């Protein structure tokens, strides 16, 4: 059985979805609902949703790395005295931008990650 909310494959005796927490109705209560009102997600749609979720996480990681680089640079700059040294962590910022961009591409074009070997 699949979750009606996110399409995750669940055990037949599940009460809640393990992915989104949606309450899974008992099959006996759904007998009178027409099949046209409920849309079953195809396997491709489920995979695309999972790829988009992973891509969103990747974008958040990219923002985190870039923010860490900016914070380290700002703190070391504020602690440096006149003529002192401070660290510019452009590597973290550039890596964060790269990870964010990669996640954005995978979010916008999930097929590019699925077809990647």
Beta strands, then each sheet from edge to edge (+ up, - down):
end
